[in-house]
Amino acid sequence: MQSSRPGPVILILATAIALFLLMPLIAVVPVSFTPARFLSMPSGTLSLRHYQALIDNPQWGQSILLSLRIGILSSAIATSLATLFGLGIWMFQPRFSALMIGFVLLPLVVPPVVSAMTLYFLMTALSSVNNWIGYDTWLGVALAHAVMITPFAVVLILVALYQVDRRIDLAARGLGANLATRALKIIIPNIKFGIATAALLSFVLSWEEIGVTLFITSVNAITLPRLMWMGLRDNIDPAIAAISVVLIIVTAVILGIRIFIERRGAAQQQ
């Protein structure tokens, strides 16, 4: 029997491609330790002054907290909507389910600038009605992010649902379980790892969202990506390299948690 393990040539080629793709991320690390006041590679001397600037400047802390708040809320909204939609499609199997799924996934194919302009007009219209949700408010940003990230959560929830054996739902229905009992005690426990993965991915997508945020914010709701964009546009601050390294580490940790959840879920299903 031939071995399925890749040969040394394939391993070398894969390593070279991975390093090529990771090179921009790796290059940010030494730049963040430069002692200069502008973006440059350190020349012999390393400094933590830009990491200290992240602590000393309250804007960074405020933008991080705001991004966390928006990410958690938008992730909760997107995951909840995706779970309800997925359960409806899976349990009832409506006649036009394919059309409904395609409609929900429209934000994936619509150009981001079109979605951003649409959400801009929506937020300005909401601002004329109230002051707490609309243009340049954190609730408005969370709502807009939820619109953009819900399709990704729907895809993950549907994938998890279609791996569930439908016979367990039929058995529960045959034993007299009502709709709520089947959904809460039979189906959702079997897709809990899919829901957790959808929530994590939704949070990451909201955390790094910048295109829509630029259209629907001005001076009050300054998220971390927007603050970084402002720093690159108005003043090339090396602190951006420092916060980029922090974000890379946080993203790597979240992806590690996601892989752990997926492997644990696969192990429990076996």
VMD Tcl script that draws the C-alpha trace (Angstrom):
set ca {
  {0.00 0.00 0.00}
  {1.36 3.40 -0.99}
  {1.79 5.96 1.75}
  {-0.56 8.98 1.62}
  {1.96 11.25 3.34}
  {3.35 14.05 1.12}
  {6.91 13.80 -0.08}
  {9.75 16.17 0.84}
  {9.30 18.26 -2.32}
  {5.64 18.92 -1.50}
  {6.51 19.79 2.10}
  {9.20 22.25 1.01}
  {6.86 23.84 -1.54}
  {4.03 24.12 1.00}
  {6.39 25.66 3.57}
  {7.67 28.19 1.02}
  {4.12 29.21 0.06}
  {3.10 29.52 3.72}
  {6.11 31.74 4.48}
  {5.35 33.88 1.42}
  {1.76 34.39 2.58}
  {2.80 35.07 6.18}
  {5.64 37.45 5.27}
  {3.55 40.66 5.55}
  {2.38 39.60 9.01}
  {5.89 38.64 10.10}
  {7.29 41.97 8.85}
  {4.95 43.88 11.17}
  {6.56 42.38 14.28}
  {10.03 44.02 14.02}
  {8.48 47.30 12.84}
  {6.49 47.47 16.08}
  {9.77 47.51 18.06}
  {11.33 50.43 16.18}
  {12.49 53.36 18.34}
  {11.70 55.83 15.54}
  {8.59 57.99 15.37}
  {7.74 56.70 11.91}
  {7.26 53.26 10.38}
  {10.69 51.73 9.82}
  {12.68 48.62 10.58}
  {14.70 48.85 13.81}
  {18.40 49.51 13.28}
  {20.16 47.76 16.12}
  {18.03 49.16 18.96}
  {14.67 47.79 20.01}
  {12.06 49.75 21.89}
  {8.68 49.15 23.51}
  {7.68 52.81 23.26}
  {4.87 52.11 20.80}
  {3.38 49.38 22.98}
  {3.57 51.86 25.85}
  {1.76 54.38 23.66}
  {-1.12 51.94 23.35}
  {-1.46 52.02 27.14}
  {-0.88 55.76 27.59}
  {-3.22 56.92 24.83}
  {-6.82 56.49 26.05}
  {-8.14 56.48 22.49}
  {-6.75 53.00 21.89}
  {-8.36 51.59 25.01}
  {-11.69 53.23 24.25}
  {-11.71 51.97 20.67}
  {-10.81 48.44 21.81}
  {-13.64 48.41 24.36}
  {-16.06 49.79 21.78}
  {-15.03 47.17 19.23}
  {-15.47 44.45 21.87}
  {-18.94 45.73 22.73}
  {-19.98 45.96 19.09}
  {-18.44 42.58 18.26}
  {-20.18 40.78 21.12}
  {-23.59 42.31 20.39}
  {-23.42 41.85 16.61}
  {-22.14 38.29 17.05}
  {-25.03 37.49 19.40}
  {-27.56 38.95 16.96}
  {-26.07 37.21 13.93}
  {-25.73 33.84 15.66}
  {-29.27 33.99 17.04}
  {-30.78 34.92 13.68}
  {-28.71 32.29 11.87}
  {-29.72 29.59 14.35}
  {-33.42 30.43 14.10}
  {-33.24 30.57 10.31}
  {-31.30 27.31 10.09}
  {-33.71 25.52 12.42}
  {-36.66 26.71 10.36}
  {-35.11 25.52 7.11}
  {-34.00 22.17 8.56}
  {-37.12 21.31 10.54}
  {-39.86 22.54 8.20}
  {-38.12 22.11 4.82}
  {-40.19 24.83 3.11}
  {-40.89 24.62 -0.59}
  {-38.75 27.61 -1.51}
  {-35.93 26.91 0.95}
  {-33.24 27.31 -1.72}
  {-34.61 30.73 -2.66}
  {-34.77 31.76 0.99}
  {-31.17 30.68 1.61}
  {-30.04 32.54 -1.49}
  {-31.81 35.69 -0.29}
  {-30.14 35.49 3.13}
  {-26.72 34.99 1.51}
  {-27.07 38.06 -0.73}
  {-24.62 40.19 1.32}
  {-21.91 37.70 0.36}
  {-22.24 38.48 -3.35}
  {-23.24 42.15 -3.26}
  {-20.22 44.47 -3.55}
  {-19.27 45.77 -0.08}
  {-19.51 49.40 -1.19}
  {-23.13 48.84 -2.27}
  {-23.97 47.30 1.11}
  {-22.16 50.14 2.86}
  {-24.13 52.81 0.97}
  {-27.42 51.00 1.65}
  {-26.65 50.77 5.36}
  {-25.60 54.42 5.38}
  {-29.02 55.52 4.10}
  {-30.70 53.15 6.57}
  {-28.74 54.53 9.52}
  {-29.35 58.15 8.57}
  {-33.07 57.38 8.29}
  {-33.04 55.77 11.73}
  {-31.19 58.78 13.14}
  {-34.05 61.03 12.13}
  {-36.38 58.93 14.31}
  {-34.22 58.36 17.41}
  {-30.82 59.29 18.83}
  {-29.68 55.96 20.29}
  {-29.58 53.77 17.17}
  {-28.60 55.13 13.80}
  {-25.72 56.95 12.16}
  {-22.54 57.27 14.25}
  {-23.91 55.29 17.21}
  {-22.45 52.06 18.55}
  {-25.84 50.32 18.40}
  {-26.18 51.37 14.78}
  {-22.72 49.99 14.00}
  {-23.58 46.72 15.78}
  {-26.79 46.43 13.75}
  {-24.95 47.09 10.49}
  {-22.25 44.56 11.37}
  {-24.93 41.99 12.19}
  {-26.42 42.46 8.72}
  {-23.03 41.85 7.11}
  {-21.92 38.85 9.18}
  {-25.21 36.94 9.49}
  {-24.72 35.13 6.12}
  {-21.44 33.66 7.33}
  {-23.13 32.41 10.49}
  {-25.98 30.96 8.42}
  {-23.54 28.93 6.33}
  {-21.88 27.43 9.41}
  {-25.21 26.68 11.12}
  {-26.62 24.99 8.02}
  {-23.49 22.88 7.63}
  {-23.81 21.77 11.26}
  {-27.53 21.02 10.87}
  {-27.12 18.91 7.75}
  {-24.71 16.69 9.67}
  {-27.43 15.86 12.20}
  {-29.33 12.59 11.69}
  {-32.90 13.60 10.92}
  {-34.19 10.39 12.44}
  {-33.63 11.67 15.97}
  {-35.99 14.55 15.26}
  {-38.55 12.16 13.76}
  {-38.25 9.92 16.82}
  {-38.79 12.86 19.18}
  {-41.81 14.00 17.18}
  {-43.19 10.45 17.21}
  {-42.89 10.39 21.00}
  {-44.99 13.53 21.29}
  {-42.31 16.21 21.72}
  {-43.50 19.66 20.70}
  {-41.61 22.03 18.45}
  {-39.83 23.91 21.24}
  {-38.72 20.70 22.96}
  {-37.36 19.25 19.74}
  {-35.47 22.43 18.93}
  {-34.07 23.18 22.41}
  {-33.44 19.68 23.77}
  {-32.81 17.58 20.66}
  {-31.41 19.62 17.78}
  {-29.53 22.53 19.38}
  {-27.44 20.26 21.68}
  {-26.32 18.38 18.57}
  {-25.14 21.56 16.84}
  {-23.73 23.42 19.85}
  {-20.19 23.30 18.46}
  {-21.42 24.68 15.14}
  {-23.17 27.50 16.99}
  {-20.00 28.24 18.98}
  {-17.95 28.31 15.77}
  {-20.46 30.64 14.13}
  {-20.34 32.97 17.14}
  {-16.53 33.08 17.11}
  {-16.34 33.74 13.39}
  {-19.03 36.41 13.62}
  {-17.13 38.17 16.39}
  {-13.88 38.13 14.39}
  {-15.63 39.47 11.27}
  {-17.23 42.27 13.27}
  {-13.98 43.02 15.09}
  {-12.09 43.62 11.84}
  {-14.89 45.25 9.80}
  {-13.82 48.59 8.31}
  {-15.57 49.13 4.95}
  {-19.10 49.56 6.29}
  {-17.86 51.27 9.45}
  {-16.29 54.08 7.44}
  {-19.68 54.88 5.88}
  {-21.81 54.83 9.04}
  {-19.53 56.48 11.61}
  {-18.05 59.94 12.02}
  {-16.61 61.09 15.36}
  {-18.54 59.28 18.10}
  {-18.31 55.56 17.25}
  {-14.59 55.11 16.60}
  {-13.88 51.38 16.45}
  {-10.36 49.98 16.54}
  {-10.09 49.34 12.77}
  {-11.36 52.87 12.08}
  {-8.84 54.36 14.50}
  {-6.07 52.42 12.78}
  {-7.28 53.65 9.40}
  {-7.32 57.23 10.67}
  {-3.76 56.81 11.95}
  {-2.55 55.56 8.59}
  {-4.37 58.29 6.71}
  {-3.56 61.33 8.87}
  {-0.30 60.34 10.56}
  {1.68 57.15 9.97}
  {2.02 56.15 13.61}
  {4.19 53.10 14.46}
  {1.74 52.34 17.25}
  {-0.42 50.89 14.49}
  {2.22 48.21 13.98}
  {2.13 47.47 17.71}
  {-1.66 47.11 17.79}
  {-1.42 44.99 14.64}
  {0.84 42.54 16.46}
  {-1.64 42.41 19.34}
  {-4.49 41.74 16.90}
  {-2.52 38.99 15.19}
  {-1.99 37.28 18.54}
  {-5.66 37.66 19.50}
  {-6.81 36.31 16.12}
  {-4.45 33.35 16.39}
  {-5.82 32.56 19.86}
  {-9.42 32.74 18.61}
  {-8.63 30.50 15.65}
  {-6.94 28.07 18.03}
  {-10.07 28.01 20.17}
  {-12.18 27.41 17.07}
  {-10.00 24.47 15.98}
  {-10.20 23.03 19.50}
  {-14.01 23.32 19.48}
  {-14.28 21.67 16.07}
  {-11.99 18.79 17.04}
  {-13.80 18.27 20.31}
  {-17.13 18.25 18.51}
  {-15.85 15.73 15.94}
  {-14.48 13.53 18.73}
  {-17.83 13.51 20.54}
  {-19.72 12.63 17.37}
  {-17.54 9.58 16.74}
}
mol new
graphics top color blue
foreach p $ca { graphics top sphere $p radius 0.5 }
foreach p [lrange $ca 0 end-1] q [lrange $ca 1 end] { graphics top cylinder $p $q radius 0.2 }
display resetview
